[in-house]
Amino acid sequence: MDEMEKNELEKNEELEPKEAAETKEEPTQEEAPVTDAPAAEEAAETAEEPVTAEASAEETAEEPEIEETEEPKQEEQPAEVPAAQKAEKGGVLGIVIGLIALIAIVAYAWMNPMGKAVDTGILYTKDDNLYYYDLKNEPYQVQEGLSNGGTYHYFYTAWGASVTEDGSYLYFSDDIDENGAFVLYRRDAKNTDAKVAQIDTDVYDYMASKDGKVVAYLKKSGETYALCVYDGKQVQTVKTGINLEDDVYALSGDGKYLAFTDTTGLLNAVAVGKNMEDNILPLTDSAETYAMAEESGILYYVAAGKDGYNIFSYDFKEEPKTVIENVSSMEMMPNGRDVLYCKKSEEKVLYKDIIVDDMAEQDAKLKKGDEGYEQKVQRDEIRKAMKNGEGFEPLLQECYVLTGGKSVRVAGDVVAAVGVDSKQTYVAGYKTKEFTPMHLSVMDGGLDMVEYIYYMSLNYGGMEVFLADTTGKVNLLSGSQPQLDGLKLSENGKKAAYLDTDANTGDTILVEIELGKEKAETVATNVQSFGYIGNTLIYYFDYTEGVGTLGAAGSKTTIANASGVQFTEDAVYYVADADAATGNGELRAWDGKTETAIAKDVFAFQYKENGKLVYIGKYDVNAGVGDLYYYDGKEARKLDTGITAIFIY
């Protein structure tokens, strides 16, 4: 058998510790999403090394007791990625004040399906100053001379400032240089007389605890970066020699624990407190991935064990524990609590189960020297292995969810899997179709050829797409190339919707399947985004230059000329019929049945929660200013005029 071809298929097997040490440079914390339906060969490669969903630590902050500052200045730059990708982190690498392409005919072309939103107050800019509205009292000025004419003046959305979940404290950055370094500040949001306090300079990234009492951040330190922590009393340098990478550190939601990797690839853990630099616990230099559970603060990581890769847990109190042995992948579920992992199937692939002997009668007549006798000898080798119950190591995986301290098997014969973002615990992925036994007459070789043909059959035999829950119930999903990373479930859990690719035209289509049924129904083509409002599937399609059409599954009603579409749990919000010259239109909400008008002359909006949102009205695209309103779900209140940007957080 060609070793190169065989090895290409064997990438599902977990790495041996020695191999991992040779191939791994630094631990990362990447997700293991399945974004397209791959050929088996490509899918197998997705399980090559353990990977995980990134651990999200919520961002909030409190007023530091450090030095007070006067009027900070700031030069700001356009954001590198959409706000939807930045929302779960107060600081972003090379934090910048943002940009969503400003197109005259677009009211607000940010489509963030079902993104998390919290109604904690509104930060905005006006006349180069930062203002805050706490949802109750009058807005007040937080800082004067925020950007010194920075680039966010030309854009109506911004990043780099945030409010704690309870609305107690504000974070914001200043003096952003051409490399993305900034000065980090914090302010008491509830005290209008509070002074702005400076935390540190040369900061590139920050992450705060939910209650805002602790903030961890990266700052420039020589050729690399230093990881620092402020706990409300002092700034401590935890460790130098840190790379500037996504998810290189994680702070627990309660701000009590910190995990990070350094430039040597070493995974470290430390409790937030006094003398942190002296109390760092080096966990392992073979960590392939790690994630911190949001609720419990438990650190899970995959590292080399005695015979393979194991999942370890560390609660920052007792010694690290081996949770699961010999895993091939790990991912923190979207709920931030459960852990999805896969293991190589333990059962061997038996030769007798995959071969049909259709040559027994012919081979019984052959004698040494006859034509075809040498091939008979090879077939006899295979027959012997079949009779003795021999087999070979499988490439496929068994997938489990670790929940409540117990492992629940969700699916077998899996090539790759990913957690589904839903209220229920679901896993989606690719599994092989039932293998059709091959005839001995097609074997042109010995046992190596059997393995080769088996691998090739998996490789080109097609995949079944599945959706499984923690009860072990597996639903098969139909389609040519389902995109499982965006799969959504109805509120009652009876239906699932996902994007697929038309095998003939290559068009993106939205399909919906009733779980338990064999075939999905095509809902619409050329779909940009979608979401369930309760049990009603609403979708946004035919999107061109910022404008598209809304539709609902099972309904003939469509809403044309919609822009700035945002899907939430209660409705889809959008700007209707935006004026081509001004970009202003009517802000509306639709639940698939009833369309509700909220306000006219709206240019951009940001959804908060529970039907509440903030929006910019009567925006002047030439002057770059507009009026700011807050809608509490019933009525709108005008907050200010001549504002330049809303901060997204």
N, C-alpha and C positions, 0 to 999 in steps of 0.2 A: 504494500500500500504506500502511496506517496505521502511521506511524512508531513510535507508542507500542507497538503490538503487536509490531512487528518488533524493536524494541530490547529488549523483554522477553525475547525468545528469543535475542538476540545476546550475552547475558551470559556465555556460555562463552568468548568471545574475550578474550585477555589485554589488560590495560589498556595504553594507550600511556603512556610515562613522564610526559608532561605531565599526562595525566588522573589518573594515580596521585598526582602531587604535589598536585593540587587536592582529591582526595577523601580522601586518607589523613591521619589526624591523628597516630597513633603506631603503630609497628610492633607487631604482636602475634605470638604464637606458638601459634596455635590449630591443633587437628587438623582434618582434612578428613574426618570420619567420615560414612558414609552410614547413617543410623539407621533410616530407613523407606524403602520403595519409593515414590518420589515420582512425580507426573506428570512428564512430560518437562520441562515448564516449570519446575517446582520443582527438578528435578535439575540442569537447566542452570545455575540460579542458584548451585548449590554450587561451581561452578568459576569463579566470577566473578573472584576474586582469588587469587593464590598463597597457599597456606596450608600448614602443616606440623604434624606431630606434635610435641608438646613434647619438648624435649631433657631427658632425665633425668640428673641428676648424683647419684650415690649419696651417702648421708649417713653420715659417720663423723667422728671427731674425736680429738684428742689433748690432753694436759694442757698448758695454756698456762703460760708463765713470766711471768704478770702478777701482780697483787696478789692476796693471799690474803684470803678473807673469812670472817666468822663465820657465824652462823646466818641464812640468808636467809628471808624471809617471802613468802608467796604467796597471792593471791586468784585463784581460777581460775573459768573459765566453761565452760558446756557447749560441746562441739564443734559446728561448723557443718555438717560433712559427715562421711560414714562413714569409718571407718578405712581401708577399702580404697582410698579416694581419696587418703589422706594418706601411705600407707606408703612412697612413694619419696622423701620429703623430710623431713629431720629437723625443719625448722621449717615452720610453716604461717602464712599471712597472718593476723595477729591470733591467734597461737597460743593455744590454749585447752586446758584439760584436759577430757576428753571425756564424751560422752553417747551411748549407744545406748538408745533408749526402754526404760525398765524396766517390763516388764509381768509381773505375778505368774506367769502361766501360761507365760511364755517362758523357756527356759533361756538362750538366747543367739541373738538374732535377727539375727546378722550373716552374710549370705550373700555370701561373697567368692569367686566362682568362679575357681580357678586363680591367685589372687594370689601375688606373689612373697613368699617367706618365708625368713628366714635364722636359723639357730639360733646366736645370739651371746650368750646370757645373758638373764636375766630381771630387769627392773626392776619394782618394785611398791611400794605404799604401805601403811603400817600406823601407827596412832596418830599420824597427821599427819607421818610421817617417810618418807624415801625409802630403799629397800633394794635391794641388788643380789645376785643369785646368778650365779656364773660357770660353772655347770654341773658344777663339780668340788668346790669347797670349801664351807664353810658360808656362808649368806647373811650379809651385813654391812650396817651402816647407812652410807649415803652422805651423807645430810644430815638434820639435825634441824629440825623445824618447817617442813616444806616449804610448806604452804599456809595455815597459820593458820586451819584450819577451812574451807578452800575447798570449792567445790561438788562436786568430784570425790568427796567423802565419800559422796555419795548415788548414785554410779554405779560400776559394777564394771569399766569400761574407761576408759583415760586416754591422752592424747597429750601431747607436749611434752617427753618424755625419750626418748633413744635410745642405742644401743650401736654402736660401730664394727663393721664386718664381721669383724674379727679378734678382737673382744672386748677390745681394749686400752684404750679410752677411753669415757667416758660424757658425754653432753650432758644438760642439763636446764635448765628455765626456772623463774623465781621472780618474785614480786611482780608478777603480771599485773594491770594496772589495767583500768578499765572500757572503755578504748579498745583493749585488746589488746596494749599494750606490755609488755615483760617484761625481766627481767635474765637474761642468758645466762651459764651456768656450764659448766665442764668439769672432769673428774676422771679421774685414772689409775685404771682399773678393776682392774688386776692388783696394785696396791700397796694393801693394806688400810690402810696408815698415811698414804696420800697426803692432802693437803689439797685442799679444794674451791677452785677458782680462778675468779674473776669475769672474764669477757671484756669485757662492755660492758653498758650500761643503755639503756633506751628502744628495745630491739630489737623488731622486728615479724616478722622472717622470717630463717631461716638455712639454709644449704646447705653441707655438708662434703664433702671428697674421700673417696674410698674408704679410703685409708690413715689418714685422720683428721689429717693433718699441716696441712691448710689448711681454713679455714672462711670463707665469704663470708656477709655478712648485711646486712640493711637496718635502719637506725635512724632515728628521727625527727630531722629537721634543718629547722627553720623550718616553712614550709608544705608542704614535700615531704620527701624522705628521702635519706639518704646511703648509698652502697654502700661497705661496709668489708670489709677482709680481715685475718684473723689468720693468720700463717704459722708459729706456734710461737715466734716471737721478739718480734714487735711487732704492734700494731694500726695499720693504715693506712687513711685515708679515701681511697678511690679516686676517687669522684666524688660531688658533691652534685647536687641537682636530679633525683632519680629518683622515678618514680611507684610507688606501692604497688599492684602488679598481679601477677597470676600470670605466671610465666615472663618477667619483665622482666630477669632475669639468669640466666646459666648458668655453672657451674664444671665444668671437665673432671674426669673421674673420677680422674685422677692429681693434681689440684690445681695443675697448672702454668699453666693458662690460664683467663681469665675473659672472657666476652662479656656486654654489657648494652646497654640502650637508655635514653636519658634523656628528660626531658620535652619536648625539642625534636623527638623522633623519630629522633635520630641513633643508629645502631648503632656501638658501639665495641668494641674488643678490646684486651686487655693481658695480658702475661705476668706471672705472680705473682712478685714479687721486690722489690727495693729501688726506692724512688722511683716507685711505680706511677702516681701522679697525673701525673707528668711524662712518662710513657712510653706514654700511651694513644694508640692508633691509631684515629682516626675512619674508619670504613669507608664508610658511605653514609648519606644522609638519606632514601633512597627504599626502604629495606628493607621488604618486605611481611611477611616471616617469616624465622625462622632456627632452626637446630637444631645441637647439638653431638654428634658421634658419640661414643658412650661409650668405645669401645676406642681409637680413634686420637686423639681430642681435636680432630679437624678440625672447623672451623666451616663449616657450609653456610648460605648465605642467598640469598634471592631479592630482586633489586633491579633498578632500571631500567638497561637497557643502551642501545645505540645505536638499535635498532629495536624494542625491546620489553623484556620482562622476562627476565633471565638468572639462572641459578644460578651463584653464585660459591663458591669454597672458599678457606679461609685456614687455614694450618697454624701460624700465629704465628711463622713464621721468614722465609719468602720473601714476596713481594708476593701479594695476592689474585689468584686465577686465575679466568677464566671457564670454567666446566665445561660448561654446556649453555646454548645460546641459545634465546630465544623460547619460554619455558615458560609454562604457564597455571596450574600448581599444583605444590607440592612438599610432601612429608611424609617425616619420618624413619621408617623401618620399625620395628616393635616390637622387632626384634633390636638396635636401637641402632647398627647398622652400615651397612645399606643405605639408599638414598634412593629413594623412589618419586616420580616426577614425570610430568606430562602435558604434551603439546604439542598445539597446534592442528593438525589434520590438514593436510598440505601439499597434497594433491590437491584440486583444485577439484571442485565438484559440477557435472557437465556436463549441460546441458539435454537433450542427446540420450539420456542415460541415465535420465532421470526422466520423459520425456514420450513418449506414443504418439500419432502423428498419425493420428487416425481421421476427419479431416475433409478429407483431400486431394481425394477425388472430388467432394464437394459444393462445396468452395471453387473448384474448377477451372471450375465452371459459372457462378459469380457474376461479374457485370459491374458497373462503377461505376453507382451509382444503384439497384441492386437492393437489396431488403430483406436485411439481414444483411451487406452489403458492408463496412461499417465494422468489424464484428467480424472479417471475413476479413483486413483490413489488419493488425489486431493479431496474428492468428494467423500471418500471413506474417512479421511481425517475429520471432516465436518460431521459426518454421521457419528463418529466416536464421541465427539464433543457433545452432540445432541443427546446421545444415550447416557452419558455421564453427568448430565445436568450442568454442563459448564456454560459460562457466559462472560460478559465483559462489563466494565464500569459504565454506568449510564451518564449521559450528558444533561439530562433533564433534572428539574428541581421540584422540591416540595416547598410550598409557601405557607407561612404561619403568621399569626398576629399575636404578639405578646401583650396581653391586656389583663389588668388586675393581678399581675404576677403569674398568670397562667398562659401557656401557649395553646392557641387554637389553630388547627390546620384548616386552611381555607381552600387550597387547590393543589393538585398534583400534576405531573407531566408538564411543568411550566418552563417556558424559556425565559420570560422576564415579566415582572409585575410592578405595579405602582399603586399607592394609596389614593383613594378617591376622596375629594373634598366634599363631604356631605355630613348631614346630622347623624346619619347611620354610619357604622364602620364597614366600609366596602373596599375591596381590592379588585383592580382590573389588570388584565395582562394578556399574554399570549401563551397558548399551550399547543402542543402538537396534536394533530388529528390522529385517530386510531390507526396504528400501523398495519398495513396489509402485508401479510407474510409473503416472502419471496420464494420462488421456486429454485430448487437446487440445480436445475438444468441451465439457469442463467449464470451460475457461478463459474467464473474463469479464473480460479485460484483457490487458495485455502481459506483459513480463518481470517486472515487479514483482509481478504477481498469481501468477506461477509460483513465485517465491520465497516469497510469503506462504503459498500452499497447501502448499508443501514444509515450511516451518517448522511450520505447524499440524499436518501429518501426523506430524512428529516429536513434536510436543507431546502429541498425543492418541492416537498410534498404539501406545502401550505400550512397555515396556522389557523387555529380556532381562537377567537377572541372571547374572553370570559369576564364575568363580573360575579364576584363571590362575597358572601358575608361571613360573619364569625359563627354562624350556625352550621357552616359547611355546605350551604346551598350554593350551587354553581349554575349561573345562567350563561348561555352562549349567546354572543352578539354577532349579528350578521353584518356584512359589508366587505368591500374589497380592500380598503386601507383605513380602518377606523383610527381616529386620533384620540387616544384614551386619556391624554393629559388634561383635556378640557371636558371630559364626560361629566354630566350632571344628572342628578336624580330628582324625581318629583317629590313633593313634600311627604306624600304617603308611601314613598318607596316602591311604588308599583311600576313606574316607567323610568326609562333612562333615555337620554338624548346625547348624541355625539356627532362630530363631523366625520365625514367619509369622503373618499375621492372616487369619482365616477371612473370606472375602469376604461370606458370608451372615450370619454371627452376630456378627462382630467379635471373636470370642474369639482369644486368643493360643494358638497351637499350636506344638508342637515337631515339626520334620520332619527326616528324615535322608535323604541321597541318596548312593548309590554313584557315585563320580565316573566319568563316562563314560556313565551311564544318563540317560535323558531326564526321568524323573519322580521326585520325592522322595516318600517314604512318611511318612504322618502317624504320629507316635509317641505323642503325648499332647496333651491340651488343658489350658488353664489352668496352663501351666508357669511357674514362678517363676525357676528357674535350672537349669543343666545343665553337664555336662562329660564328657570322655572319660577313663575309667580304663583306660589301654592302648588297646584297640580296642572297649571296651564303653561304650556311651552310657548314662549315669545321669542322671536328671532329678528335680527336686523340683517337685511340683505340688499343686494344691488348697490353697494356702497361705492360712490365715485366722488372724488374731490370733496370729501367731508360731508356728503349728504347721501342718505340711503332711505330705505323703506322698512317699516315695522310690520310684522305679521304675527299671527297666532295660529298654532296647530289646530286644525279642525274648524277654523273660522275663515270666512271669505273676506273679512274686514282687513284692510291694510291701511297704513298711515304713511303717506309719501312725504318727501322733503323733510325728513327728521335728521337732526345732527346732534352731536354731543351726547349720544345715548349712553346711559348708565343703568345697568341692571341692579336691582336691590331685591330684598325678600318680599317687599310689599307691592312694588310696582316698577315699571321701567320709566325713567325720567329722560326727557329730551327737549330740545328746542325745535319748534315747528316753524316751517316756512321762513327761515332766516333771510333777511333782506340781502341781496347780492352785493349791495354797496356798503352797508353798515355792519352786516353780520348779526344784527339784532333780530330776534324773533320771539315767539310766545313759548314760555316754559310750560310744559305739560307733563302729566303722569298718566299712565295707561296700565291697567291690570289684565288686559286681554279682552275685557268686556266694556268697561267704562273709561272714557277719556276725561280727565279733569284738567281744566285750565288753571294755572297757578299765577302767572304774571306775564305782562307784555314787555316788549323792548328789552329782552334778556339776551346777553351776549355769551356769558359763561357761568357755570354753576359747579358747586361741589356738594355732593350728597353727604350728609352727616350720619344720621340714624333715625329710625322710627318716623320716617316721613318728613324729617327736618333737613333743611339744606341752606346754603348760602349762595348768593348769586350776584353777578355784576350786571347792572342794567344801564341802558343808554350809553353804551361804550362807544367812544370816539376812536376809531382805528388809526386815525392820523395823529391825534394828540396822545393816544395810549392811556386814556383815563376814562373812568365811568363811575356810576353810583353803586354803593354796596348795600345789599339787603340781606336780612335773615328771615327765613320762612320757618315758623315753628310747627308746621303741619296744618295750621288753620288760617293764619294770616301772616302777611309780610310786614317787617319793620325796616324802615330806611335807617341805616346806620351812619353813612357818611357819603360825601360826594368827592369827585376828583381823585378816586383811589386808582392805583396803578396795578396792583397784583394781590391775589389771594394766596396764602401759603397752604400747600397741600401737605398733610401729615397723617 
